[in-house]
Amino acid sequence: MIPTEDRTLVGRVAALRCYPVKSMQGEALARVGIGPQGLDGDRRLAVIDAATGRVASAKNPRKWAGLLDLRAELRAGVLHLTAPDGSEYRGDRDDLDAVLSRLLGRPVALRGSSAAPDAIEVEWPDVPGLPGAGTESVESLSAGGYFDLAPIHVLTTATLCHFRELAPGCDFDPRRFRPNVVIETVPGLTGIVETEWVGRAVWVGDVRLEVTGACSRCVMTTLAQPGLAADAQILRAAVAHNAAVVGVYATTPHLGEVRVGLPAWLE
């Protein structure tokens, strides 16, 4: 690590990912605007279960694992959805709700975020040491966006490498954890490093990411998705080795832009 004034170089931005629709696949970006509501376009939309009025989430895989088979992208500000068979659907077509209902096997509607908090259903696998193991719950989301606890999720390559060493039979691919910002850490920085950043700030260019808390993992990390097989041991390893935490949440108070390749400095 290279010290400079009151900051320490911890790595560089290796990847940026945006997820326009909650629980669907997202898109990799070379650069993106970022602000108090997270990355531009990130989790601004969600599928709503017509039967319950709740947000559909793959955290309840018995109902909504199929969301992970759909990819959502923004092209010139227009939502485009891609189905497993390669069919594409624009977000502005009149029958999109009917299309999604057919693809997911349940009556649903696509909706933008509301001012009032929404709720999701969560299924907690029966993993020893996991809070709520073997139960189901209904949890509130933050108002103004379809985020769990904070609008930005940061993950480091050091953490992924550490877990691969601890659990060599598990596929700790970053896609399982749906990070917005992946930081490739500098040589010599090892272990689950970002959990030590809670309460501090990471600067990426002119953007100050305030690290607010650890990110506890759920069943979604274990589910199959395009290019990744189901792996129930992912969550078990996270519970056994770091109390289910992989990655951290962050916020930023100002508007700015981040791009792949920018250095990341810990303040």
C-alpha positions in Angstrom: 0.0 0.0 0.0 1.2 3.5 -0.9 0.4 6.3 1.7 -0.4 9.8 0.4 -1.4 12.5 2.8 -4.3 11.0 4.8 -5.2 8.3 2.2 -3.9 4.9 1.5 -4.0 3.2 -1.9 -5.9 -0.1 -1.6 -6.5 -1.0 -5.2 -8.3 0.0 -8.4 -11.8 -0.4 -9.8 -11.8 -3.7 -11.6 -15.5 -3.8 -12.5 -18.7 -1.8 -12.3 -22.2 -3.5 -12.5 -25.7 -2.0 -12.7 -28.9 -4.0 -12.1 -31.8 -2.0 -13.5 -34.4 -4.5 -12.3 -34.1 -6.0 -8.8 -33.0 -9.7 -8.9 -32.5 -9.8 -12.6 -29.0 -10.1 -14.3 -27.5 -6.7 -14.9 -24.8 -5.2 -17.1 -21.1 -4.4 -16.9 -20.2 -0.8 -17.4 -16.9 1.0 -18.2 -18.1 4.1 -16.5 -21.2 5.3 -14.7 -22.7 8.2 -12.8 -23.1 7.7 -9.1 -24.8 9.6 -6.3 -27.0 9.4 -3.2 -29.3 6.9 -5.0 -26.5 4.7 -6.1 -25.4 4.0 -9.7 -27.4 5.7 -12.4 -30.2 3.3 -13.3 -29.4 0.7 -10.6 -32.4 -1.1 -9.1 -34.8 1.6 -10.1 -37.4 -1.0 -11.2 -38.8 -4.2 -9.7 -41.2 -6.9 -10.6 -44.3 -6.8 -8.4 -46.2 -9.9 -7.4 -49.9 -9.2 -8.3 -51.1 -11.6 -5.7 -49.3 -10.0 -2.7 -48.2 -6.6 -3.9 -44.7 -7.4 -2.7 -41.5 -7.0 -4.6 -40.5 -10.2 -6.4 -37.0 -11.3 -5.3 -34.9 -14.3 -5.9 -34.4 -14.3 -2.1 -37.5 -16.4 -2.2 -36.3 -18.9 -4.9 -39.3 -21.2 -4.7 -41.3 -18.3 -6.3 -38.7 -16.2 -8.1 -35.5 -18.0 -9.0 -36.5 -17.4 -12.6 -35.7 -13.7 -12.2 -32.0 -14.6 -12.3 -32.5 -16.0 -15.8 -33.5 -12.6 -17.2 -31.0 -9.9 -18.1 -31.9 -6.2 -17.8 -29.9 -3.5 -19.6 -30.4 0.2 -20.2 -29.7 1.4 -23.7 -30.0 5.1 -24.3 -32.2 5.2 -21.2 -34.6 2.5 -22.5 -34.9 -0.8 -20.6 -34.2 -4.0 -22.6 -34.9 -7.4 -21.2 -33.4 -10.6 -22.5 -35.0 -14.0 -21.9 -33.1 -17.3 -21.6 -33.9 -18.2 -25.2 -32.3 -14.9 -26.4 -35.6 -13.1 -27.1 -35.4 -9.4 -26.3 -38.2 -7.1 -25.0 -38.2 -3.4 -24.8 -39.3 -1.9 -21.5 -41.7 0.5 -23.2 -43.9 -2.1 -24.9 -47.5 -2.1 -23.8 -47.7 -5.8 -23.1 -44.5 -6.1 -21.0 -46.4 -7.1 -17.9 -48.0 -10.0 -19.8 -44.7 -11.0 -21.2 -43.1 -11.1 -17.7 -46.1 -13.0 -16.3 -45.6 -15.6 -18.9 -41.8 -15.9 -18.4 -42.1 -16.1 -14.6 -45.2 -18.2 -14.4 -47.1 -15.8 -12.1 -49.1 -12.6 -12.6 -46.7 -9.7 -12.2 -46.2 -6.0 -13.1 -43.0 -4.0 -13.7 -42.9 -0.9 -11.5 -40.6 2.0 -10.7 -39.7 2.7 -7.1 -42.2 4.4 -4.9 -41.8 6.9 -2.0 -43.2 4.3 0.5 -41.0 1.3 1.5 -41.7 -1.9 -0.3 -41.4 -5.5 1.1 -39.8 -8.7 -0.1 -40.2 -12.3 1.0 -37.0 -14.0 2.2 -36.3 -17.7 2.5 -33.5 -18.6 4.9 -31.8 -21.9 4.2 -31.3 -24.3 7.1 -27.6 -23.5 7.5 -26.2 -23.8 11.1 -25.1 -20.4 12.3 -27.2 -18.4 9.9 -29.7 -16.0 11.6 -33.3 -17.2 10.9 -32.1 -20.5 9.4 -34.9 -22.7 8.2 -37.5 -19.9 8.3 -39.2 -17.4 6.0 -39.6 -13.7 6.6 -41.0 -10.5 5.1 -38.5 -7.6 5.1 -38.8 -3.9 4.2 -36.7 -2.2 1.5 -35.4 1.3 1.7 -37.8 3.9 0.3 -37.0 5.5 -3.0 -35.2 2.5 -4.6 -35.3 -1.3 -4.5 -32.2 -1.6 -2.3 -31.8 -3.8 0.7 -29.9 -1.7 3.2 -27.8 0.8 1.1 -27.6 1.8 -2.6 -24.0 0.7 -3.3 -22.4 -2.6 -2.8 -18.6 -2.9 -2.8 -16.6 -6.1 -2.9 -12.8 -6.7 -3.2 -10.8 -9.4 -5.0 -8.9 -10.0 -1.7 -12.0 -11.2 -0.1 -12.9 -13.5 -3.0 -9.4 -14.9 -3.0 -9.5 -15.5 0.7 -12.7 -17.4 0.6 -11.4 -19.5 -2.3 -8.5 -20.5 -0.1 -10.8 -21.3 2.8 -13.3 -23.2 0.8 -11.5 -24.5 -2.4 -14.5 -26.5 -3.5 -16.7 -23.5 -3.8 -17.0 -21.2 -6.8 -16.6 -17.7 -5.3 -17.4 -15.9 -8.5 -18.2 -12.2 -8.0 -21.4 -12.5 -10.0 -23.0 -14.5 -7.1 -22.7 -11.5 -4.9 -24.1 -8.8 -7.3 -21.6 -6.1 -6.4 -21.8 -2.6 -7.9 -18.1 -1.9 -7.5 -15.4 -4.6 -7.5 -12.0 -3.3 -6.3 -8.9 -5.2 -7.3 -6.7 -4.9 -4.3 -3.0 -4.0 -4.3 -0.5 -6.9 -3.9 0.0 -7.7 -0.2 -3.5 -6.6 0.9 -5.1 -9.9 1.8 -8.0 -11.3 3.8 -11.5 -10.0 4.1 -10.3 -6.5 3.9 -13.4 -4.4 3.3 -15.1 -5.3 6.6 -12.3 -3.2 8.2 -13.5 -0.2 6.1 -16.8 0.1 7.9 -17.1 3.6 9.2 -14.4 4.9 6.9 -14.4 6.2 3.3 -13.1 4.9 0.0 -12.3 7.5 -2.6 -12.6 6.6 -6.3 -11.6 9.6 -8.4 -13.7 12.5 -6.9 -16.3 10.2 -5.5 -16.3 9.5 -1.7 -17.9 6.2 -0.9 -18.9 6.1 2.8 -18.8 2.5 3.9 -21.8 2.0 6.2 -21.9 -1.7 7.1 -21.2 -5.3 6.3 -23.2 -7.2 3.7 -24.7 -10.4 5.1 -25.4 -13.0 2.5 -28.6 -15.0 1.7 -29.8 -17.8 -0.4 -29.3 -15.9 -3.7 -25.5 -16.6 -3.5 -26.2 -20.3 -3.9 -28.6 -20.2 -6.8 -27.9 -21.2 -10.4 -27.7 -18.4 -12.9 -26.4 -18.0 -16.5 -22.8 -19.3 -16.4 -22.9 -20.5 -12.8 -24.2 -23.7 -11.3 -26.1 -23.9 -8.1 -23.7 -24.2 -5.1 -25.2 -24.5 -1.6 -21.8 -24.6 0.0 -21.2 -20.9 -0.9 -23.5 -19.7 1.9 -22.2 -22.3 4.3 -18.6 -21.2 3.7 -19.6 -17.5 4.3 -21.3 -18.4 7.5 -18.5 -20.6 8.8 -15.7 -18.2 8.0 -17.1 -14.7 8.4 -20.6 -14.8 10.0 -22.2 -14.8 6.5 -20.6 -11.5 5.5 -19.1 -11.0 2.1 -18.6 -7.4 1.0 -19.9 -4.1 2.4 -22.6 -1.5 1.8 -21.8 2.1 1.0 -23.4 5.5 0.3 -22.1 8.7 -1.3 -23.4 12.2 -0.6 -22.6 13.8 -3.9 -23.0 13.2 -7.6 -20.0 12.1 -9.5 -18.7 9.5 -12.0 -16.7 6.4 -11.5 -14.9 4.3 -14.2 -13.0 1.1 -14.4 -9.3 1.5 -13.8 -9.6 4.4 -11.3 -7.5 4.0 -8.2 -9.2 3.4 -4.9 -8.0 5.2 -1.8 -8.9 4.4 1.8 -9.4 7.4 4.0 
